[in-house]
Amino acid sequence: MTAATDGTRVTIIGVGPGDNGFLTLKGKQAIEEADLVAGFQTVLNVVIPFAKNAELCPMAYRDQEEVLDYAVGQVKEGKSLVVCAWGDLNVSAKELLDRVRRRVDHVDLVPGISSVQIAMSRSGISLEDVVFITLHRRDGKESALEELVYYLKDGRRNIILLPSPYDLMPAGIAAGVIEDGVPGDHQMTVYQRLTHDDEQSWSGSVSECAAITTDFSDLSIMIFHRPISE
């Protein structure tokens, strides 16, 4: 039997929604003690103040496999590696988690604060009144959108939706649900870049959102509000 301490081990942390004040103490400690810290450059920008003793391994979608191969190779040489992801690992980091898990024997997860939690705080809604849907997965978007339409027509819950960055954004999603029979006067809010210095929010109807032609941030989160009972 293999002991939990045998083999290669990597720590993956959720860095929060953007303001590094939302980085957990556990995550901060892991970064400070790491030999290497890997992640997308925008994520690394959040943790750079705490990674003064680490080799930074920035990656992009085009080279993430190569960067992870290099970083895990260093782990096999005895170095410690922390991989950073936006928000909370259990919300929208599945693909990154899978890539790391394929390469090592053990993964330690340090959860973070997600934009979902911040959005609920900003809008004053509770998790018990929410349905959460994400389009961050590369597959399964169609079924997720069908689920969105179902719950919008059902009308009993607030719905929090993570759009698919650059691929399917708030205006297109709003136009799509109208085509599928959701009333255009259904009220919604879009938060952009939560906790960043340039945080923005927009509120209005689904029809008004569908008519927006300016680009939304890739760090957007949508709330479809539960209709107010008369």
N, C-alpha and C positions, 0 to 999 in steps of 0.2 A: 504494500500500500504506500502511496506517495504522501508524504507529510505536506501540510499547508505551506511550510517554509521552503520546500524544494522547488527548483526550477526558476524561471524568469518571472519577475513581478513588476507591474507598472501601476502607478496611481493616476486615476482620472478624476479631475475635479470640475464642478460647475462653478464658474466665476461670477455668476449673477447677471443681471440684465445690462450692466454697463458702468454704473458708478461703483468703483472698487470698494466703497464703504459697505456694499452688500456682499462682499467676499467673506465667507465664514472664517473664523479663527483657525479651524482645522485646515481649510484650504490654504490660507496664508502661510501656516507653518510648513505644510508640505512643499510649497513653492520655495520658501526660504531655504529648505534643507536639500533641495534637489540638485543633482549635477546637470541635468538637462531639463528644459521646459519646452514642450512642443504645443503648437496650436495654430489656428489661423491668425494672421497678423493682427487683425482687428481685436481678437481676443487677447493676444499677447500684450497689446497696448494697455489693457486693463491691469495686468499683473506685473508689468516691467518694474515698478517701484519695489516689488518684493522679490525679484529674481536677480538680485545683484551678483550672486555668486554662481549663477547657472549659465550654461551655454544655451542660448535661445535657438529654437528650431522652428522658424516660421514656415507655414505651408499654405498652399492654395489648392483649389479643387484639382488643378491639372497635375500637381506633383505630390499630393498628400501620401500616396503609396510609397514613393521614393523616400520622403522625409521620415515616415514611420519606420521604414526598413533601416535607415541609418540610425535613428534614435534607439530602436530596439536592439540593433547591433551593438550599440554602446552599453546597453543593459547587460548583454551577454558577456561584456568585458568587465562587468562589476560596477558600472555606473548606475545611479538612480535616476529614474525618469518620471516626470509629471506631465500628463497630457491635459490641456485645458479646453473646455467647451463653454459656449454661452449658457447662461441661465442655470437650470437644473438638469442633471443628466437624464432624468426620467421623463422629461417632457419632449425634447426634440433632438437628442444626441445619439439616437440608436445606431445610425450608420457609422459614426465615428467609434462608438463602443465596439461594434462588431469588427471593425478593422483592427482595432487594438487587440481584441480577444483572440483573433485568428493568429496573432503573432507571439503571444506569451502564454505562460502557464497559469498565472494568477493575476487578477485585476482587483485593485482596491478602489472603491467608489467613494468620493466625498461629495454628497449632494450640495446643491446651491439654491439660491433664491431665483425663481423664474419670473419672467415678465408676466406670466399668468397671475401670480400672486400680487404683483404690483398693480396690474390692471384692475383686479378685484378691489384692491385698497382704494384706487383712484375713483372707481365708480360706486363704491359702497355696497357691492353685492357679495354674497357668501357662497362658498364652495358647494354647500348643500342645495343651492338653487341654480346650479350651473351644469350644463353639458359642455364638455371640452372636446374639440375636434381639431386635428392637425393635418395640414397638407404638406408637411415637411418630408414625408416619405416619398421616394421616387416612384413607388408603385402604390396602387390603391387610392389614388386621388378621386377617381370617379365614384367609388363607393362612399368615400368620405363626403363628397358633395351631395350625394343622394341622402346621406344621413342628415346633413345640414338642412336640406329642404324639408325632410320629414319632421324634424324638431321645430323648424320655423312654423310649419303649418299646425303642428301640435299646440304650440303656444304656451306650454306650461313651465318652461325653463328659460333662463337666460342662456345664451350660447356664446362661448368664447372660441374663436377660431384663429389658428395661426396660418396665414397665407403661405403660399409657396413662393419664396423670394424670386423676383424677376419673372417667374413663369406664370403664376396665377395670383394676381394682386387684388386689393380691395375693390376697385371699380369693376373689374372683370367678374369677380365673384358676385357682386351686387347685381350686375346685369344678368348673370346666369340664373340666379334664384328667381328673378322677376320672370324670366322666360319659362321657368318651371312652376309658375303660378303663385309665387309668394307676393302678397300685396305690397305695392310700391311705397305705401306710407309706413311700413314697419320701421321702427326707430332703431338706430344703431350708433355706435361710436367706434372710431378708429384711433388708436394710440400709436404714435411713432417715436422710436428711440427713447423709450421709457428710462428714466433716471439719468439720461445724458443731459449735458448742458443745453442742447437744442431740442429737448423733448417738445412734442406737439400733440394736440388732440383735435379731432374733428367729430362733430355730432350732427346728425340729421337723419333723413329718411333713406331707405334703400334706393329709391329712385334718384335722389340727389347724389348719392355716392356713385351710382352707375354713370352719372353725367360728368364726373370729374375727369379731366384730361391731363392734369399734372401728375407727375410720378410720385408714388408713395415710397417711403423708405423701405429697404429690405428688412429692417427691424420694425415691422408693423404687427399689431395684434388687433383683432376685430371683436367687438361685443355686439351681439344682436340682443336687444333688450326684450324681456318678456312683456307682452302687451299688458297695459294697466287695466284691471277689471273695472267695469263700470258699476 
